[in-house]
Amino acid sequence: MGAVDRVERLEAAETLNWIRARVGSDPGLSRYRLAKEVCERLNWRDACGRLQEMGCRKQLLRLARGGQLTLPQARRERPVARGEVSLPACPEVCGGLRELGAVRLERVVGGTAQSRTWNALMERHHPQGRGPLCGEQIRYLICSEQHGVIGGLAVSSAAWRLRAREEWLGWDDATRARQLSGIVCNSRFLIVPTVRVAHLASHVLGLLRRRIGQDWQTRYGHTPWLMETYVAAPQSGTAYRADNWIEIGRTTGRGRQDRSGRGGLAAKRVFVYPLCRGRLKRLRGAAALCASPTPPGWVHREFAGAKLGDRRLERRLFDIAGAFYAKPQANIPQACGSLAAAKAAYRFFDHGKTTMDTLLKPHRQATIERMRGQSVVLAVQDTSSLNYTSHHHMKDIGPIGSKPNGPQGVLLHSAIAFRPDGLPLGILDAQCWARDPATFGKKKDRHAKAIADKESHKWIQPLDVIQAAAERCPDTRIIGVSDRESDIYEYLLEAGRHQHQAVIRAKENRALAEDGGFLWNTVTNRMSAGTIELQVPRRGNQPARSAQMSVRHAEITLAPPRAKPRLPTLRLWAVYLREESPPNGVKRLEWMLLTTVPVTGLHDAIERTQWYACRWGIEVFHRILKSGCRIEDRQLDAEDRLEACLAIDMVVAWRIHHLTWLGRATPELPCTVAFEDDQWKALMVFRTKKPPPEIPPPLHLMILYIAQLGGFLARKADRQPGSQTLWRGIQSLDDITAAFKSFKLAYHLPP
């Protein structure tokens, strides 16, 4: 008997009248006894023949809340006092799995010493404590041959309603009600913090999914075919990815007890693992089977929750982002794959709610979550011009060069978050605008305008966004970094008012307040505090090189500009770097940096210099956007259309840049943290002409193989592959993956 049939029999008038009469005739009747009698009357039993009192009690409570029944008064018995469990000291273990010996799962039975140990472990170490676990449930202790209990697991009934899961399966409400019993939830997973063993988490998950089906069948009489779990958004779910779980979206921020639909909880990532792929394929609805291929999991992470007012628009956003990423150098019709999909994309860009800020907002939230785990984050700003001179039909563009009738296009100002090692964390802010030809070239009027009326206000506008990010990341130090164009007195003042720490490269030889001197003379006359070696990236025909720089620093107080005497003085620190012996024919490298962060010695000066050196990353980002995503080739006839398309292309460009650096920063991670199963399996089959291995290759190897598809030669003297070969390789990988999926479907190959 299905859940729907049970509910229908319970809600029948005959049954309701019997329940009302039974409650009225026996004042001492308990809710537990009533549920048991109802189950016996309706023959509500599970697959093992046991009465389903708990499920019946939930339905009775629902009917009582709806005013259809009056239940007996709830009895609150005093909890039975139990002795505290003294947990043994958690073992300190580092290294590999060999350090633990054999790892096994021990099933926990209620009311035993094992049960009390499991409860105590969860209360002490798990953020959600021991429960309560809902519905059907099985608990396990994770035990090591060498060290005893090292963690715990729990599997319980799946959430009744989960939008990301239902959309992925293509289910309606009726299908969910019939089939939900086949889905279980990994509701607790804990490895004690003192056990830091590589690959342990994915190994334990493998043990769980290999036995949960039999254990569930033994206890509840039916076998689950899909397992789900939820991971807090600041975490990436590395262990689940390493075990080939699939990320399908995010929760909406509602818990099990949220009957009013208010939400307010933190959204979590939703992962699933098919325990029986054949049954999954049969049970996925027609909508899911007929839909376009599921976009990569990262697309959901970066765009889920966009406030577009229509779920169809959100699904279209996922499809467009996935298509642009799969074919970054293709035009819109080629990337979308069909005329109908291309027309849908153009309608999407035309929609009034698909603005740049709306589309980037969920990505900005995901960026802030990535920032939370960092001690220092660099918020790098820069401006780039997008040239649309050859697009004669395009409206609302303006001059981007030095002449009003010269090159035409729009300007893009970006603020990107980077780790100090160069890993791009995401886009914090983006502004796009076209200059007005009527006001172009009136430089002489600049002193009469307020900073808010000037184009240079672009440097100040992101400070509000950066300040909001800083408030959400209280343990993260955010440093603004920008080039010579940002050497604006008002920008430095606003940075101080926002309590925003910043490093910029000076352009003006500004007057100093204390002695009437000037910036350059004062700082360059200081004695050298030491030297630093900088890695200079390749520029044009000049190869990458190392530069030995002398370092000088000083605390200074700037006087306001002569045209703005009412502005206050400004206390800063200057760091001057000079290449003493440049190679022949190479221009000497020379930087004058201004910072609001105190510099008290050589170590501080070197750190500020290293922060500024990371500014190169935003130039790489803009190059990927132009050359990799080819945003300047998009055939769009208006600037508002362009901004919507640009927002998606910017996130795709960030993803390519992020992936390039991820392979360098964390090379030994399994490639499943960044690639879908079909992608890495297709590439391995393409390269080896053999079935894919059981264990996914490491991330750095996957990135190397993709770069080789894009033309990377991988010679001994070559450095790590760059973003250019990677974006070319991604396009080839998409074709290989599509062929791999087609062959699997045609020849009924296993997943």
N, C-alpha and C positions, 0 to 999 in steps of 0.2 A: 504494500500500500504506500503510495507516494505521499509527500507532505501536503500537497494540494488536496488529495482525497481525504486525508485525516481532518484537515481544517473544515472542509465542506461537511463532513459527518458531524463534527463537533458543533457547527453553527446551525445545524438542522433544528427546526422548531421543536421536534420531539425530544431531542437531546437537551436543549436548553431548558425546556419545561421540567424534565426529570431532574436536572441539576438544581434548579430553583426549589423544587419540592424537597430534594434531599437536604439542602442547606437549611431550609426552614424547619424540617422535622427533627433535626439533631443539633442542638445548641453546642454540644461538645465536639462536633466534627472539626478536624484539622484540615488545613489545605493539603497536606501530604496525603492523608487518608482519602480525601475527595478525589485527588488526581489519580490515585491508585484504582479507585472504584470506577472512575471514568474510563481508564485504560482497559480494565477488565470488561466493562460493558461494551466498548467499541473495538475490543481486541487490538489495542495499540501495542504492538511488540516490534522489537528490532529484529535483525536477521538472525540473531542467536536465540530468539524466543523470549527475551526479557521485556518486562513492561517498561514503557517509556514515560515514567512519571515526570521527569524533569521537563521534557518537551511539552507534555500535557499541561504542566503548571504554568509554563510561559504563555501558552495559548489561552488558558483560563484568565491569567492576569491581564492579557490584552483585551479580552472581552469585558472584564470588569472595568478597565479604564475607559472603555467605550460606552459604559452604562448599560450593557446588555445583561450583566450578572452582578450579584452581590456575593462576594466570597466570605468565608469565615474569617474572623479576626486573626491576623497574623500573630503567631506565638514566637516570642523572642526568648529562646532559652539561653541560660548562662553558658558561655563557652567553657569547655572542659580545659582546665589548666594543665599545661604540659611543661615538662622540664625543659630548660634551655639546652640546646645542643651545643656542645663544645667542639667547634670545628678544629681539626688539626691545622698546624701552621702550613700555609700554602707553600709548596715547594718552589724554590728558585731554579728555573730551568731555562737555559738559552741554547741555541744551536739548531741542530736538525732533528728529524723524527727519530733517529737512532738513539738519541738521548733519552727517549721515553720508553723504549722497548715497544712491545705490542700495545696498541690502543684499542679499547673495546667499549661498547655501550652496554650498560647494565640497566635493565628495565626496573622502574621504581614502582613498588606496590604501596598503596595508601596505608597509613597507620603503622608503618615499620620504621626502624632506625634509618634506613635508606631514605625514606620519605622526609623525615625530619632533617637529615643532612642536606637533601636537595632544597628544602625550604630555606634552611639557614644560609646556604650558598647564595641563593637568589636574593634574599633580603640584604645580604652584606655587599654583594658585588654587582647585581643587575639593576639598572635604573628603574625598571618597572616592578621590581620586587618579585614575589612568588606568585602573584595572581590578584584576583581570581582568574583561572583559565576557564574558558566558556565551552560548554557543550561536551562532546566526546573528546577524550584527551588521553595521551600517554606521555609519561615522563621518563627521562633517562639520565643516569650519571655517566660522565665521561671518565673512564679510568685508564690509568697508565700502569703497565707492568712494573715499572721501576719506581713510580712516585705516588701511586694510589689515585684518589679522586682529584681531577684537575679541572672539572667543569660540569655543566649540565645542559640538557636539552628538554624541550617540551613541544609536542605536536597536539593541536587541538582543532576544534571545528573551524571552518572557514568563516570569514565575515559574511553576513547575510547579503549585504549589498555593497558592491565595490565597482565604481564606474569604469576605472581603467581595465579591470578584469573583464567586465561584461562587454566593453567595446572590443577588446582584443579577441574574445571568444565569439563575438557576434551574437550575443544572447539577448533575448527579451526577458521580461519578468517571469513569464510562464515557464520558459526553458530553464531559467535559473532555479525556480522552485523545484522542478523535477530532477535536476542533475547536480544540485549543490552538494549533496552528500558525498560525491566522488572527489571533492576538493578538501584538502586539509591544510592547516596553517602551521608553519614552524614559528610558534609564538614566543619561544625563549631559546636563546643560544648564548652560552656563557663559557668562556675559558678564563680561568682566574688570571688576574693581571700579572702575577709573578712568572707565569709560563709564557715565554716569548720564543716560540719555536716556529721556524719557517714552514709554511704549507700545512700546518696542523689544522687550521680551521677548515680548509677545503677537504682535507682528508677525513675529518669528522663528518662533514656534510655528506661525503660519499658513503660513509658507513651508515648514516641515517637513511638516505634514500634507498639503499639496497635492502634494508630490513623493514622499513615502515609499512610496506604493503602487506607482508605476511603477519606482522604484529597487529595491524589494524583489522585484518580479516579474522584473526584468532579472537580478538576481544569484541569486535562489533559486528562481525558477520558480513562485511563488505570490503572491497579493496579500493583504495583511492587511486585515481589516475593522474592527479595534478596536485602539486604542493606549491603554496604561496608563502611569502613572508614580506615584511616591511622593514626598511632601513631608514633611520633618521637622516634627513637631507644633508646635514654637514658631512656625513660619511658617504663614501662612494660605493660601499658594498663589495669591496675587493674580494673577500672570501667567497661570496656567492658567484661573482663573475668568474673567479678561478675555477669554480666547480660547474661552470657552463650554465648557470641560471640565466634567465632572460629578463631584462628590465622592460616593463611594458607601460610604465607611466608613473603617476603620483597619486596619492590620496588627496582628498579635498579638504582635509583638516577637521573631519568629523569623527568622533569616537563611537563606540557601541551604544553609549547612553545618551547620545545627542538626538533626542526625539524632536526638538524644536527646529533643527536645521541651522543652528547658529554658527557652527564650526568654531574657529578660534584656536584649534590645536595646530601644531607645526605639521606641515605636509611631509609625508614620507614617501620614499621610493618603493615601488611595488615590483618584486621579483617573483617569477614562477619557474617551476621545473616540471616538465612532463614526465611523470612516472611510467606512463603507458602512452607512447606516441601514437600508436594505431588508434586507440580509443579517443585520444585528443583530436585526431584528424576527423573521426566520425562525428564527434560531438560539437565541433566548431560550427557555428551557424553559417547560413548561406551568405550573410552580409560579410562575414570575415573571410570566407573562401573566395568571394568574388571581388573583394576589394583589392586595391593595388598593394604591392609588397609592403610589409610593415616597415616604416622608417626606422633607422638605427635608434638604439636606446638613448644615445646622447641627444637626439633631436627632442625627445620628450623631456629630458632633463632641462634643456635650455629654453624651451618654448611652452611647456605645459603651464596652464594657468593664465595665459594671455586673455585679457578682458575684451573679447571681441563680440560678446553678446549673442553668439550663436555657435553651438558645438560643431556645426558643419564648417564654419570658418576656421575653427581650431584644427579640425582634421585636415583641412586644405593646407593650413600653415605647415603641419607636419609633413605632408606630402611634398610641398614645394621645397622645404628645407632639405629633406632627404634626397630629392632629385638634384638640387643644386650641388649638394655635397658629392653625390655619386658621379656627376659630370660637371666639375667646376669650370671647365673651359668651354662648355657648350653654350649655345644661345638658348633662349627660353623654350622654344618648341622642341629643340633637340634634347634638352635636359628633361622636359616633362614627358617625352616619349610618344605623345599623340596630339592630334589637333584639338581634341576635346579637352585634354588636360591643360594644354597651352592656353586655350580660351578661358578655362576656369582660373588659371593663374592670373591672366590679365584682369579678369573680373575681381579677383581678390585684391589686386593692387589698386583697383579703382574704388574699392569700398571705403566709405567714409570713416570706418573705425580702424582701418589698418594703417595707422600712423606709425612713424618711426619710433616714437616714444612708447606706444602701446606694445609694439612687437618686441622691443628690446627690454621691456620691464621684467618679464620672467627671467631672461638671461642675466639681467643685472642682479636679481635676487640670488640666482645660482652663483654668480661671481662673488657676492658678499659671503655666501656660505663657504666658498673655497678660501676666502680671505681669513675666515675666523681661526683657522688652525695655524696661521703664520705669525711669527713674531714681528716681522717687518714686511710691509707691502709697499711697492713703489707705484704711485699713480702718475703715469707718464702722459703728458699732453703733447699733441702736435697737430698741424694743419696740413692737409693735402688738397690739391686741386684735381677735379675730374673733368676731363676735356671732352666736350660734345660738339666741337666745331663742325664736324662732318654730318651731324644729325640735324639737317636743315629744318625738319618738321618739328623739332622739339621746342616746347614753349617754356617760358619762365626761367631761362638761363641768362647769364650775364658774363661780363669780361672776367677772365682769370689771369690775364697777363698785365703788362705795364701800359697797354693802350686800350681805349674803350672799344675799338673796332678790331682788336686782335683776337686771340683764341677765346672761345666762349665755353662756358660750362658752369659748374657749381663748386663750392668750397665745402670741404668736410673737415670738421674739427673733432678729434677723438680724444678720450681719456681712457687709457687701458691700464689695468692692474697687472703688475709683474711681481714675481718673487725676485729677491736680489740676485739669484743665479740665472735669471733670464726667462724662467718659465711663465708664459702668459696665463693669467688666471681668468681674464674676461674683460668685457667692455663695461665701463662705469658710466660713460656719458658719450653722446654723439650729437653734434649740431650740423645741420646742412642748410646752406642758403646760397642764393644767387645775388651778386652785386647789381645794384641799380645803375645802368649806364648813364642816367641823367645826373647822378651825383658822383660819378667816378672821376677821380683826378683832382678833387678839391682839397688837396693836402694842406693848403694855407689856412683852412678853416678849422683845423684839428684842435687848436688850443682853445677855441671858443666853445667846444662841445664838451658835455659831461661824458665821463667814461662809459656810462650806460648807453650812450647814443653812438658809440664808435664800434667799429668792427673788432677792435682789440678787447672788447668786453668778453669775447669768446674765452679768454683765459680765466676770467673771474667766474663765469657762469657755472662751470663744473664744481666749484668749491662747495656749493650747497649739497650736491650729490655726494661728494667725498666726505663732507661732514656727517651726513646721514649714515654713510657706511661706517664711519669711525664710531658712531654711537652704537651701532649694532655689533661692532667688533672691539669691545673695550680692552681686550688683551693684545690687540694688534696695533703696531705703530705704523701709520700711513704717512709716507713721504711723497710730496709732489715733486715731479721732475719735468723740466721743460728747457727748450733751447733759447737762443739769443732773442728770438722774436718776443718772448715773454718778459723781457727786461723792461717792465712797465712799473713805474713807481706805485700806481694805484693797486696793481696786482699784488705787490709785496705788502702793501698796507692791509689789503683785504685778507691776505693769507694770515697775517698776524691777528686780525680781528676774529677770524674763524679758528684761531689756535691751530692753524694748519702749518705743519713743518714742510719746508720747500727747499729745493736746490735748483738754481737756474744758472745758465751761462750768461755772463754779463756782455752787453753790447755797447753801452754808453760809458764813457769815462766820466763818471758822475763826480760832482763836487762833494767834499766831506764837510761835515758841520764843525768838527772839533778844532781844526787848524787852518781851514781855508784851502787845504791841498786838494788833490784829485786822486781818485781811486787807483789808477794804474801806477802812478809814481810812488804812492805810499806803500802799496803791497809789494811791488817788484823790487823795491829797495830793501826789503826785509832779508835777513839771512836765511839761506836754505835750511829747512828743517829735516831734509832727507830726500830720498828718491823713491819712485814707484815705477814698476814695469806695467805698462798698459798694452793690451792686445788690440791692435788697430785692424778692423775688418777690411776686406778687400774693397777697393773703390775703383771702378773702371778698369784700366790696365795695370793699376798698382796692386800687387799681391798683398795679402794679409801679412802683417809684421808685428814685432814687439817694439815698443818705444820706451826708452828710459827717460823718465820725467823728473825734474827737480821740483820740490814742493815748498811753497811758502804760504803762510797763512797769517791773518791779522783780524782783530776785532775792530769794526769801523762803525761810524754813525753817518749816514747819508743825509745831506741837506736836501730839502724839497726842490723840484725844478724851479727855475727862475720864473716861468710862466704860471706857477701855482704856489706862490709863497705861503698861502694859508695852510697848506698841508703840513702835518707834523714831521719831525725828523724820524729817521728810521735806523734802529740798531740792528746790524747784521754782522756776519762773519764772512770774510773773503778767503778763498783758497786759490792760489795761482800756481799753475803747472806749466812747465816749459821743457820742450825736448832740446837737450843740450847738443846732441850730435846726430842730426837727422841724416839718413842716407843721401848720397849724391843724387841731385835731381828731384828730391822729394821735399815738398814744403814743410817747414818746421811746424810741429804740433804745439799749440799754445792755447791754454784755457784759463779764463778768469771766472771762477764760480762764486756766486753769492748764495748764502744760505741763512735761514732763520734758526738753524740748529747750531748750538754752541760748538766751537772748535777750540779745544784746549791743548792739543798736541798733534804730533805726527799721525798717531793712530786715528784720531777723529778726522783729520784732513784726508787720509787715504780712504776711509769709509765713505766720506761725502763724494770723493772722486769716483769710487766704484759705483755709487748710486747713480751718478750722472752718466757713467759709461753705459748703463742699462737702457738709456734713452734710445740706443740703436734699435732696440726691439720694436718700437712703434713704427720705425721706417720699414722694417721687414714686414710688419703687419700691413701697412699701406701698399707695399709692393705686391704682397700676395693678393690683396683686394683688387688691384689693377691688373696684374699679369696673370695671376692664378684664377681668380673668379671673373676676370674680364668685365668688371662693372661698367667700364667705358664703352663696351660694345652692346650693352643692353638696348634693345629697340623699344624705348618708351617715349611717349610723346609729351609728357608733362612732368614737372619737377615733383609733384606730390606722388605720382606713380613711382617715380624714381626712388623717393625716400623709402617707400614700403619695400621695394625690391632691395634697396641698399641695406636696410636693416637686416634682412635675411642673409645677404651676401657677407655682411660684416661678421655675423656669427659663424658662418661657414669658414671665412678667412681665419677667424680666431681658432676654430677647431683644427684646421690644417697646421697653423703655427703651433698650437698647443701639442698636437700629436708629434710634430717634429722634435720638440724639446722633451716631451715625455719619454721618448725612446732613448734620449741621452741621459736624462736625470734618473730614471728608474728602469734600466734596461732589462732586469731579470724578472720583472713582473710577467705573469702569463698574458699572452696577447688578448685574451678574452676581456680584459679590462677596457679595451678600446675597440675591439672588432667582434662582429657577430660570428656565430658558429659557421654559417655557410661561407662567410668571407675567408676565414683562415683555412677551412677545409678545401675550398675551391682552389685557393692559391697553392696549397701543398700538393694537391692532385695535379695541378697544371705544371708545377716544377718537377715533381718526382715521377709522374706517370704511374703512381701507385695509390692504393687507398689511403685516406688521411690517417695519421697516427692517432692513437687514443689520447695522448697528452698534447695539449696545445703548445706550439712553440713559444719561446719567450718573446716579449714585446719588441726588443731591439732587432731580433731576427726577422720578424714579420715586417717591420718598417724597412729593413734593408731589402727584403724581397720586393716590396712595393716600389721602393725607390729604383730598383733595377728595372722594373717594368717601365719606369719613367725615364730611363736612360742613364742611371747612375752606374758607373763602371766597377765600383768596389775594388779598386786597385790598392795595393798595400800603402802607397803614399797618399791616397785620398783620405780626406777627413770624413766626418759623419755626413750622411746624406742631408741635403737641405730641403727647404720647403718647395722649391721649384720642381725637383724631380719627384717629390712626394705627391704634389697635386696632379702631375701627369700620370703617375702610377695609379692613383686612386681611380682615375677615369678608366684605365685598363682593367683594374680590379673589378669594377662594377660589371663590365662586359663578361669577364671570366666567371663571376659569381652568378650572373643571370644564366649563362650556359650550364653551369653546374646544377642549378635548381631545375632547369628544364630536363636535363638527363635524369635526375633523381625522380622527377615526376613521370617521365616517359617509361622508364625501366623499373619503376616501383622499388627504387633502392631505399634502404633504411635511412632515417634521418642522421 
